[in-house]
Amino acid sequence: MSPDLVSKHRPSLAQFAAHRRAIEPHALPTYCLCLLGVTVIAASVTLGPFHCDPVFIGNVLQSTLAVAAFAWAARWIGFARVADLVEQVLLLFASGIVCAFCAVICASTAAPLADPVLRQADMLLFGIDRTSLIADLGLSAGAMRLWTLAYDSFAVTPLLAMLLLLWRGERWRAWAVLSALMTCAAIMIVFLLMTPAFGTPPFPYAFEAVLAGVRSGELRTLDTSVITGIVTFPSMHAADAVILAVAFSWLGRWAVPLVVLNIAMFFSALIVGGHYAVDLLAGGCIGFVCITGAQRLHARLASVVAGRTHVVDTDRHYICV
């Protein structure tokens, strides 16, 4: 490359060098949470009664490392948004497995079932009994299917929220959503140590057998069969609905239908999710705290990163400060 061409493109080259990195600072909180969960699982397998399927664990680790390496390489050569999306999908998938295993481990404690307490709390705070409420509503099969669709929308809405935020160029907000979701899941799992509960029918997932097997000691294998939600109090669906409603509200008026969808998901946890009303109240509060804290954390990170990669022009000599 000729000296004149280098001089002509020096600002672009300097700008590229300033922002080039393999590891995204905004991803560090989520990696730390995943590492914490993996540590809990490893300790339980090494010291406790649980054991894992080595083939399944090996496949997950290999796939995770391969996809992470791809994301890091893509970010290094300048495709930051693509790298963010790939890495966020990877972390969302990996954290789902880690959280499911950690939930099973925590559910194995001998803590008494909290259902009677939660049922009483519903009566004291809201004056309702969930079982009677569902019967009194007399919802048709079609209405129940709509509520179930709202409940199951969580399978796609987190990815949709992060994708739309990345498309809008709000990368740090997309990472804030992921951090909030993972932090919320970690808090719910801690609660499971103290408040294991079954809830009341109808149930959206067949988790009763998993929870009963773990508590009785019959289930001690961590594999794909235990990847299901067994947290009743607080409601993770309610918490995630609050997080995602806030996230979609950042996108403007055109995303109002998505905000409404998450409001419906919040209440679907009571109607079809097997949750008590007090589960929704606690979950909503935790979700709001998580998204607020994540927003502040990642806004601060964005400010720090922007300060470190600022390019200064001094007599056409570009340096990174």
N, C-alpha and C positions, 0 to 999 in steps of 0.2 A: 504494500500500500504506500502510495507516494506521500511525502511530508505534507504537501498542500491538502491532500484528501484527509489525512489524519487531523490536521489543524481545523479543517472545515467541520468535521464531525466530532471534534473533541467534546463539545457540550453534551451531545447525545451519548457518547461513550461514557463520560463522567456520570451522567444521570443514571445510565444503566448500571454502572459499577456501584453507584451509591445505594441502589435498591436491590442489588443481587444478593440473595441469601437462600440457603437450602431449608433452614428451619424457620418457621414463622413464629415470632414471639407470642402472638395471640394464641397459638396452639399449645403453649407450655402448660397452662392450667389444666387443660383437658388431658394431656399426657400424664400429668402428675396424678390426676384422679384415677386414670386407668391403671397406673403403676401401683397406686395404693390398693386398688381392688385386687390386682394380680398378686400382690404381697399377701393379702388376707387369704386368697385361695391357696397359694403355695404353702402357707403356714398350716392351713387346715388339712391339706393333703399330707404334708410331711409329719405333722405332730398329732393330728386328730384322726377321727374315724372315716373321713371321706377319702375317696379315690376318684381319679379321672380316667377317661378313655385316652390312652397315649396317642392313638392314631388321630383322634379328633383334635386333641390339643396340638399335635405336630402339624396337622393341616392348617389349623387356624393361625398358628405362629408363622408358618411359611407364607401363607397368603397375605397376612398382615404386613410382614416385612417387605414383601415384593411390592405391594401397592404403596406402602409408605415411601419406599425408595423411588418409585415412579413419581410420586407427588413432590418429593424433595428435588429430584432432577428437573422436573418441569418448572418448579419455582426458581431454580438456579439459572435456567436459561431464559427466564423472563415471562413465563406463562403463570403469573401469580394467581389469577382468578380460577383457572383450570386446576391448579395445584390445590388451592383452598377447597374447591368443591370435592375433589377426589379425596383429600385428607379428611374433610368433615364427614363424608359418607363412610369412610373407613372407621373413623373414631366412633361414629354413631352405632355402627354395626358391632364393633369390638366392645364398646361399653355396654351394649345390650346383653352380650354373652357374659361379660364380667359381672354386671349387676345381677343377672339372673342367678349365677352361681353363688355370689355373695349373699343374696337373699335366702337361698336354700340353706346356707351355712348358718346364717343368723336365726332362721326359723327353727333350727334344731334345739334351741334353748328350751328349758323347762318352764318358761314363763307361762302363767295361766292365761287362758283365752280371754280376750278383752271384750268379747261380744256383749255380755250382760251390761258392762259399764257403758259401752258405746250406745246400746239401745236405750239405756236410762238417760244418757246425755241428750239423745234425740228428743225424748219426752220432755226433759227439763228446759231445753233451749228452744225447741221448735214445736213442741206439743204434738209430735207425729210418731207413728210406728211405721217403719218402712214397709213391712209386709202388708199391713192393712192399707197403707196408702196406695201401693201398686194395685191391690185388688179393687179399691174404691175408684181408681182412675178408669178402670175398665177399658184399657187401650185395645184397639183392634190389632189384628195381625199386621196390617199395613203400617199402622203407626209405630208398632214395635220395630218393624224393619227399618223405618226411617231413623228412629232413635239409635238403633244398632249401627246403622251406617255412620251416624254422627260419632258414635263411640269409637268405631273402627277407623275413622278418618285420621287418627293419630299415626297410622302406618305410613302416611304420605305427607302430612302437613309439616313436620319438622324439616324434611328435605326440601319441600316447596318453599318454606320461609327462608331457609339459608340460600337456596338457589336464586330467589327473587332479590334478596338483599345483595348478593354478589353481582347479579346482573345490573343492579342500580349503582354499583360501585361502592357500596357501604360494607366493605370487607370486615371491619372490626365489629360491626353490629351482628353480622352473621356468626362470627366467633363468639360473641356475647350470648347469642341464643343457645349455641351448643354448650357453652360453659354452664349456663343456667340450667339446662336440661340435665346435665350430668351431675351437677351439684345437688339438684333437687332429688335425683335418684339416690344419691349417696345418703342424704338426710332421711329419706323414706326407709332405707335399709336399716339405718340405725334405730329408727322407731320400731322396726319389726322385732328387734331384740326385746323390747319391753311390751309391745301391744300386738301380739299375734292374734288374728281374728279371721273368721270365715266369711263374715257378712251374711246376707240373706238372699235367697233366690229371687229372681232369675239371675244366673251367672253368665257372663259372656264367654269365659274361658273355662276349660276343665282343669282348674288348679286345685280343687279340693283334695284330689287323690295325692297330689304332690305335697301339699301342706300336711295332710294327715300322715303320709308315709315318712316325711322328715321328722315330725314330732314323735312318732312311735319308734323311730330307729330303723324301720325297714328299708328306707331309701337312703343310700349313702354313696351313690354313684353320680358324679357330675358329668352329664352328657346332654345331648339335645332334648331328651325327654323332659328335663326339668326347666327348660327355657320357657317359662310362663310367668305371668304376674301373680304373686301371692301376697302382695302388700295391700291390706285393707285400710288401715288408718296410719297416716293421712292418705287421702286419695291421690295417687300419682297422676291419674287422668285429669283430675280437677286442677292440680298444680300445673301440669303441662298445658292445659287449656288456657290458663291465665298467662303463662309465658308466651305462648304462641299468639294469643290475642294481642298482647302488647307488641310483639314482633311485627305482626301484620299491620298494626296501626301505624308503624313507622313508614309504611309504603304509600300512604295517602288514601284519598277517597275511593279510588278504584279497588282497593283491597278490603273495603267494608264487608262484602259477602264472606270473605275468609275470616274476618273478625267474628261475624255472626255465627259462622260454622263452629268456631271454637267456643263461643258462648253455649251453643247447643251441646257440644262435647262435654262441657262442664256439667250441665244438668243431666246428661245421659248417664253419667256415672252413678246417679241416684236411681234412674229409671231402669236401666238395663245392666248396670255395672256391678250390682250386688253391694254397693256401698251404702253406709248410713249417711244421713245428712251432715252429721258432725265431721265425717271424713272429708266432705267437700269443703266445709268451712276451714278446717285445718290445712287441707291441701292448697286451697286458694291463697291463704295467707303465706304459706311457705313459697309457693310459686311466685308471688309478687315480690317477696324479699329476695329470692334468687335472681330474678331478672333485673331488679333494681341494682343489686350488688354487682352482677356481671356487667351491666351497662357502665357503671362507674369504673370498674376495674379495667375494662377494655378501652374505654375512652381515655383513661390515663395511659395505658400502654400505647395507644395510637399516638398520643401527644409525645411520649418519650421516643418512640420509633421515628416519628416525623422530625424531631429535633436532631436525632443522630444522623439522619440521611439528607439533611439540608445541603444543597450545593451552592457554594459561594463563588461568584465571578469576580476575580481580581486581575485586571489587565489580561484578560482572556486566559488566565490560568485557573483551572477549576479544581477545587479541592473539596473533600468531604469532611464535614465537621459534625 
